[in-house]
Each structure stands twice: as structure tokens, then as C-alpha cells.
Amino acid sequence: MNYVGGIVRILETPKLDLINNTINRTECHVQLPQVRKKQAATIIKLVFWGDFAYDVANYYRINDYILVEGYLAFKKKELDKVTSRTLKNLEITVFKVYPLFLNTERKFNNIEELK
């Protein structure tokens, strides 16, 4: 029921992490396009897994527009136990991604060089 799709703009370079030295995981923050200028920007964290995560980290950069499909989750992070303050975030675990508008001044980072 939480399957969503939408166009987003990448705000930061996707970061590739290894979990247990076997599973690739990439995450980055993105922004939904705004119709009204007075509204605050909606920022969402995208999470990619497996070989798909490796490809996303290698090919997508800041200011690229992509169409994503995945499962939406509402995450809470406790900031302070004394005051019971929490930070609420939206997160999408992405299963499909389609490039729409890619930045023309892009440079591909070869991840193999970083290892």
C-alpha cells in the first residue's frame, strides 16, 4: 500500500556503503518539485540496495532529475531522551529508477578508482 512513484531532484552525491562487506547500500537526499514558491521544500531520503546501489552511486550526481518507484516509510529518530524530542523523516526504498534530466556538466566518478 505504500508503493509510491515520483520525480525528484538529487541534492547530494549518492554515498555507497558496504554492509557486512557483502551488501551494497547507497543513500542520498532528494527534493520533490514544488508548485508553489511559498511552500517549504520536501526533502526525502532515498535508499538503494545491492548491485542497483552500485550503479546509482556510479552514474547519478547532484541536480539530476530522476523518476523513482519504491516503498515509502516514515522514520523517527530520537534526538533527546530527556525532552522526548524526535526527528521525523520520510524514506523511500527504491526499486526502479529512470533518468529524466541529467546535468550536462557531469563528471563520472569511477568507483573502482576509489577502492
C-alpha positions as a Markdown table, in Angstrom:
| # | Residue | x | y | z |
|---|---|---|---|---|
| 1 | Met | 0.0 | 0.0 | 0.0 |
| 2 | Asn | 2.9 | 2.4 | 0.5 |
| 3 | Tyr | 4.3 | 2.0 | -3.1 |
| 4 | Val | 5.0 | 5.4 | -4.5 |
| 5 | Gly | 6.4 | 7.0 | -7.6 |
| 6 | Gly | 7.6 | 10.5 | -8.4 |
| 7 | Ile | 10.1 | 12.8 | -10.0 |
| 8 | Val | 12.8 | 14.1 | -7.6 |
| 9 | Arg | 16.0 | 16.2 | -7.8 |
| 10 | Ile | 19.2 | 14.9 | -6.3 |
| 11 | Leu | 20.5 | 17.2 | -3.6 |
| 12 | Glu | 23.7 | 15.4 | -2.6 |
| 13 | Thr | 26.1 | 12.9 | -4.2 |
| 14 | Pro | 24.8 | 9.4 | -3.5 |
| 15 | Lys | 27.0 | 7.7 | -0.9 |
| 16 | Leu | 27.9 | 4.0 | -1.3 |
| 17 | Asp | 28.3 | 1.9 | 1.9 |
| 18 | Leu | 29.1 | -1.8 | 2.4 |
| 19 | Ile | 27.1 | -3.8 | 5.0 |
| 20 | Asn | 28.9 | -6.9 | 6.3 |
| 21 | Asn | 31.4 | -6.5 | 3.5 |
| 22 | Thr | 28.9 | -8.1 | 1.1 |
| 23 | Ile | 25.8 | -5.9 | 0.5 |
| 24 | Asn | 26.0 | -2.5 | -1.2 |
| 25 | Arg | 23.8 | 0.2 | 0.1 |
| 26 | Thr | 23.5 | 3.7 | -1.3 |
| 27 | Glu | 21.6 | 6.6 | 0.1 |
| 28 | Cys | 21.1 | 10.3 | -0.8 |
| 29 | His | 18.7 | 13.1 | -0.1 |
| 30 | Val | 16.4 | 14.4 | -2.8 |
| 31 | Gln | 13.8 | 17.1 | -3.2 |
| 32 | Leu | 10.3 | 16.9 | -4.6 |
| 33 | Pro | 9.5 | 19.6 | -7.2 |
| 34 | Gln | 7.4 | 22.5 | -5.7 |
| 35 | Val | 4.4 | 24.1 | -7.4 |
| 36 | Arg | 4.1 | 27.0 | -5.0 |
| 37 | Lys | 7.2 | 29.0 | -4.1 |
| 38 | Lys | 5.9 | 29.8 | -0.6 |
| 39 | Gln | 5.9 | 26.1 | 0.5 |
| 40 | Ala | 8.9 | 24.6 | 2.2 |
| 41 | Ala | 10.8 | 22.1 | 0.2 |
| 42 | Thr | 10.0 | 18.5 | 0.8 |
| 43 | Ile | 13.2 | 16.5 | 1.3 |
| 44 | Ile | 13.2 | 12.7 | 1.3 |
| 45 | Lys | 16.0 | 10.2 | 1.8 |
| 46 | Leu | 16.3 | 7.5 | -1.0 |
| 47 | Val | 17.8 | 4.1 | -0.2 |
| 48 | Phe | 19.1 | 1.7 | -2.9 |
| 49 | Trp | 20.3 | -1.9 | -2.2 |
| 50 | Gly | 22.5 | -4.4 | -3.9 |
| 51 | Asp | 24.1 | -4.1 | -7.4 |
| 52 | Phe | 21.5 | -1.4 | -8.1 |
| 53 | Ala | 23.0 | 0.7 | -5.3 |
| 54 | Tyr | 26.4 | 0.4 | -7.0 |
| 55 | Asp | 25.0 | 1.7 | -10.3 |
| 56 | Val | 23.2 | 4.6 | -8.8 |
| 57 | Ala | 26.3 | 5.7 | -6.9 |
| 58 | Asn | 28.4 | 5.5 | -10.1 |
| 59 | Tyr | 26.0 | 7.3 | -12.6 |
| 60 | Tyr | 23.9 | 9.9 | -10.8 |
| 61 | Arg | 25.1 | 13.3 | -9.5 |
| 62 | Ile | 23.8 | 16.4 | -7.9 |
| 63 | Asn | 21.0 | 18.3 | -9.7 |
| 64 | Asp | 20.0 | 15.2 | -11.8 |
| 65 | Tyr | 16.2 | 14.7 | -12.1 |
| 66 | Ile | 15.1 | 11.1 | -11.8 |
| 67 | Leu | 11.8 | 9.2 | -11.7 |
| 68 | Val | 11.8 | 6.7 | -8.8 |
| 69 | Glu | 9.4 | 4.0 | -7.7 |
| 70 | Gly | 9.6 | 2.3 | -4.3 |
| 71 | Tyr | 8.2 | 1.8 | -0.8 |
| 72 | Leu | 7.6 | 4.8 | 1.4 |
| 73 | Ala | 8.5 | 4.6 | 5.1 |
| 74 | Phe | 8.1 | 7.1 | 7.9 |
| 75 | Lys | 11.2 | 7.0 | 10.2 |
| 76 | Lys | 11.5 | 8.5 | 13.6 |
| 77 | Lys | 14.9 | 9.2 | 15.3 |
| 78 | Glu | 15.0 | 10.1 | 19.0 |
| 79 | Leu | 17.1 | 13.3 | 19.5 |
| 80 | Asp | 16.9 | 13.7 | 23.2 |
| 81 | Lys | 15.6 | 11.2 | 25.8 |
| 82 | Val | 15.1 | 13.8 | 28.5 |
| 83 | Thr | 12.8 | 16.1 | 26.4 |
| 84 | Ser | 11.4 | 13.2 | 24.2 |
| 85 | Arg | 12.2 | 15.2 | 21.1 |
| 86 | Thr | 12.2 | 13.2 | 17.9 |
| 87 | Leu | 13.1 | 13.9 | 14.3 |
| 88 | Lys | 10.7 | 12.6 | 11.7 |
| 89 | Asn | 11.9 | 11.7 | 8.2 |
| 90 | Leu | 10.4 | 10.2 | 5.0 |
| 91 | Glu | 12.5 | 7.5 | 3.4 |
| 92 | Ile | 11.9 | 5.6 | 0.1 |
| 93 | Thr | 13.5 | 2.3 | -0.6 |
| 94 | Val | 13.8 | 2.5 | -4.3 |
| 95 | Phe | 13.3 | -0.5 | -6.7 |
| 96 | Lys | 13.2 | 1.3 | -10.0 |
| 97 | Val | 14.8 | 4.5 | -11.2 |
| 98 | Tyr | 14.6 | 6.2 | -14.6 |
| 99 | Pro | 16.8 | 9.2 | -15.6 |
| 100 | Leu | 14.9 | 12.2 | -16.8 |
| 101 | Phe | 17.2 | 15.3 | -16.9 |
| 102 | Leu | 20.8 | 14.7 | -16.3 |
| 103 | Asn | 23.3 | 17.5 | -15.6 |
| 104 | Thr | 25.2 | 18.3 | -18.8 |
| 105 | Glu | 28.4 | 19.3 | -16.9 |
| 106 | Arg | 28.7 | 16.0 | -15.2 |
| 107 | Lys | 31.8 | 14.0 | -14.5 |
| 108 | Phe | 31.5 | 10.3 | -13.9 |
| 109 | Asn | 33.3 | 9.1 | -10.8 |
| 110 | Asn | 34.7 | 5.7 | -11.3 |
| 111 | Ile | 34.1 | 3.9 | -8.0 |
| 112 | Glu | 36.7 | 1.3 | -8.9 |
| 113 | Glu | 39.3 | 4.1 | -8.5 |
| 114 | Leu | 38.1 | 4.9 | -5.0 |
| 115 | Lys | 38.6 | 1.4 | -3.7 |
